[in-house]
Amino acid sequence: MLTMVSLPVQALPEGTDTISRFLQERFTGESTAATPSTGAGSRTEDLLGGVREKASDLVLSAMNFLGVRYRFGGTSEETGFDCSGFTRHVFENSVGLLLPRRSSEQAQAPGLLSIRQDDLKPGDLVFFNTMRSAFSHVGIYVGEGKFIHAPRTGSTVRVEDMRQDYWLRRFDGARRVPQLSTSSAPRNLGSVNAGN
């Protein structure tokens, strides 16, 4: 069951990025579009169309888990996610790719391409050093400098700006899946260990 959270939301200024508009629409039902109203369905379709132009289906799938609680070792929507459980679940269920269980193993998975920060595209895995250990945290890049992740105990899956000083100082690298699976059977990219 997807848990929705009530968040205080302020109107976003004109020119706000597509991801922020998508999030406001999702949590408040209010459109930030400056175009004339032609009905709520049309505004939502226009907004989602803009997001789709910049984000893969994998990113849209990840957005379905916004608000799901963090749980160390968690690997499902029902029990909660930790960072690597979240990325593993999203990749397996949206593109059929079975990532290793731990974030450090995901960073070293064979077949993934190392990507520079200035070459990021929606759907790339982004890694951070949050526990004084390389590749100790992982999320999914959603575009426009933002990523979605399961941050820590007491929190929920959310989108954050990688350009914030905290994340800039801890960025370890990024990985990209060169080709997405077309088969229905998940591809396995590593071992199945528990924990981050």
C-alpha positions as CSV (number, residue, x, y, z in Angstrom):
1,M,0.0,0.0,0.0
2,L,1.3,3.4,-1.0
3,T,1.4,5.8,1.9
4,M,0.7,9.4,1.1
5,V,2.1,12.1,3.2
6,S,0.5,15.5,3.8
7,L,3.2,18.0,3.2
8,P,3.1,21.8,3.5
9,V,3.4,23.1,0.0
10,Q,3.8,26.6,-1.2
11,A,3.0,27.8,-4.7
12,L,6.0,27.4,-6.9
13,P,7.2,30.5,-8.9
14,E,6.8,30.7,-12.6
15,G,9.6,29.0,-14.4
16,T,9.9,26.2,-11.8
17,D,11.3,23.0,-13.1
18,T,9.2,20.1,-14.4
19,I,10.0,17.8,-11.5
20,S,8.9,20.3,-8.9
21,R,5.7,20.9,-10.7
22,F,5.0,17.2,-10.9
23,L,5.6,16.8,-7.2
24,Q,3.3,19.7,-6.3
25,E,0.6,18.3,-8.6
26,R,0.9,14.9,-7.0
27,F,0.7,16.0,-3.4
28,T,-1.7,18.9,-3.7
29,G,-3.7,18.3,-6.8
30,E,-3.0,21.9,-7.7
31,S,-1.5,22.8,-11.1
32,T,1.4,25.3,-11.3
33,A,0.9,25.7,-15.0
34,A,0.3,29.2,-16.2
35,T,-1.8,28.1,-19.2
36,P,-5.5,28.6,-19.3
37,S,-7.5,25.9,-17.6
38,T,-9.1,23.3,-19.8
39,G,-9.9,20.8,-17.0
40,A,-8.0,19.0,-14.4
41,G,-7.4,16.0,-16.5
42,S,-5.8,18.1,-19.3
43,R,-3.5,19.9,-16.9
44,T,-2.3,16.6,-15.4
45,E,-1.8,15.1,-18.9
46,D,0.2,18.2,-19.9
47,L,2.3,18.1,-16.7
48,L,3.0,14.3,-17.1
49,G,3.8,14.8,-20.7
50,G,6.5,17.3,-19.7
51,V,7.9,14.9,-17.2
52,R,7.9,12.1,-19.7
53,E,9.9,14.2,-22.1
54,K,12.7,14.4,-19.5
55,A,12.3,11.2,-17.5
56,S,12.2,7.6,-18.4
57,D,9.4,5.2,-17.4
58,L,11.7,3.9,-14.7
59,V,11.7,7.4,-13.1
60,L,7.9,7.6,-13.3
61,S,7.7,4.1,-11.7
62,A,10.0,5.3,-8.9
63,M,7.8,8.3,-8.3
64,N,5.0,6.0,-7.4
65,F,6.8,5.2,-4.2
66,L,7.1,8.8,-2.9
67,G,6.1,8.7,0.8
68,V,6.9,5.1,1.4
69,R,8.7,4.8,4.8
70,Y,12.4,4.0,5.2
71,R,13.3,0.7,6.8
72,F,16.9,-0.6,7.1
73,G,17.1,-3.8,5.0
74,G,13.6,-3.1,3.5
75,T,12.9,-4.2,0.0
76,S,9.2,-3.7,-0.6
77,E,6.5,-1.1,-0.5
78,E,4.7,-3.0,2.2
79,T,7.7,-3.2,4.6
80,G,9.5,0.0,3.6
81,F,12.7,0.5,1.7
82,D,16.3,1.3,2.4
83,C,18.2,3.0,-0.3
84,S,19.5,0.0,-2.2
85,G,16.3,-2.0,-1.6
86,F,14.4,0.9,-3.3
87,T,16.7,1.1,-6.3
88,R,16.7,-2.7,-6.7
89,H,12.9,-2.9,-6.5
90,V,12.3,-0.1,-9.0
91,F,14.8,-1.5,-11.6
92,E,13.5,-5.1,-11.2
93,N,9.8,-4.2,-11.4
94,S,10.1,-1.5,-14.1
95,V,12.8,-2.7,-16.5
96,G,13.4,-6.3,-15.4
97,L,17.0,-5.7,-14.2
98,L,17.9,-7.4,-10.9
99,L,20.6,-5.2,-9.2
100,P,22.8,-6.5,-6.4
101,R,21.3,-5.9,-2.9
102,R,23.9,-3.5,-1.4
103,S,24.6,0.0,-2.8
104,S,28.4,-0.6,-3.0
105,E,27.7,-3.8,-5.0
106,Q,25.3,-1.9,-7.3
107,A,28.1,0.6,-8.0
108,Q,30.5,-2.2,-9.0
109,A,27.9,-4.3,-10.9
110,P,29.3,-5.5,-14.2
111,G,27.5,-4.2,-17.3
112,L,26.7,-0.7,-15.8
113,L,28.5,2.2,-17.3
114,S,30.3,4.8,-15.2
115,I,28.8,8.3,-15.8
116,R,30.2,11.7,-15.1
117,Q,28.0,14.0,-13.0
118,D,27.6,16.5,-15.9
119,D,26.4,13.6,-18.2
120,L,23.5,12.4,-16.0
121,K,20.3,11.3,-17.5
122,P,17.0,10.3,-15.9
123,G,17.2,6.7,-14.7
124,D,20.9,6.8,-13.9
125,L,21.9,5.4,-10.5
126,V,23.6,8.1,-8.3
127,F,25.9,7.2,-5.5
128,F,27.0,9.1,-2.4
129,N,29.4,8.6,0.6
130,T,27.0,9.2,3.5
131,M,28.6,6.8,6.0
132,R,32.3,7.5,5.6
133,S,32.4,4.7,3.1
134,A,32.4,4.9,-0.7
135,F,29.1,4.2,-2.4
136,S,27.3,3.8,0.9
137,H,24.1,5.5,-0.5
138,V,22.2,5.2,-3.8
139,G,19.3,6.9,-5.5
140,I,17.9,7.4,-9.0
141,Y,18.5,10.5,-11.0
142,V,15.2,12.1,-12.1
143,G,16.5,15.1,-14.1
144,E,17.0,18.8,-13.5
145,G,19.6,18.1,-10.8
146,K,17.3,16.0,-8.6
147,F,17.2,12.4,-7.4
148,I,14.7,10.1,-5.7
149,H,15.9,7.9,-2.8
150,A,15.1,6.3,0.5
151,P,17.2,8.5,2.8
152,R,17.3,7.3,6.4
153,T,15.4,6.0,9.4
154,G,12.4,8.2,10.3
155,S,12.1,9.4,6.8
156,T,10.3,8.4,3.5
157,V,11.1,8.0,-0.1
158,R,11.5,11.6,-1.5
159,V,13.1,13.7,-4.2
160,E,16.1,15.9,-3.3
161,D,18.3,18.4,-5.1
162,M,21.8,17.0,-5.8
163,R,23.1,20.6,-6.0
164,Q,22.6,21.1,-2.3
165,D,26.0,21.3,-0.6
166,Y,25.4,18.2,1.5
167,W,24.9,16.0,-1.6
168,L,27.6,17.8,-3.7
169,R,30.3,17.1,-1.1
170,R,29.2,13.4,-0.9
171,F,28.7,12.5,-4.6
172,D,30.7,9.4,-5.5
173,G,29.7,8.7,-9.0
174,A,26.9,7.5,-11.2
175,R,26.1,4.4,-13.3
176,R,23.9,3.8,-16.3
177,V,22.2,0.7,-17.7
178,P,23.4,0.7,-21.4
179,Q,20.5,-1.4,-22.7
180,L,17.2,-2.2,-20.9
181,S,15.9,-5.8,-20.9
182,T,13.2,-6.7,-23.4
183,S,12.6,-10.1,-21.9
184,S,10.2,-10.8,-19.1
185,A,12.7,-12.6,-17.0
186,P,14.8,-10.3,-14.8
187,R,18.5,-10.0,-15.6
188,N,20.7,-10.6,-12.5
189,L,23.7,-8.2,-12.1
190,G,25.1,-9.6,-8.9
191,S,24.8,-11.3,-5.6
192,V,21.7,-11.1,-3.4
193,N,23.0,-10.0,0.0
194,A,20.9,-8.2,2.7
195,G,21.5,-4.7,3.9
196,N,22.9,-1.5,2.4
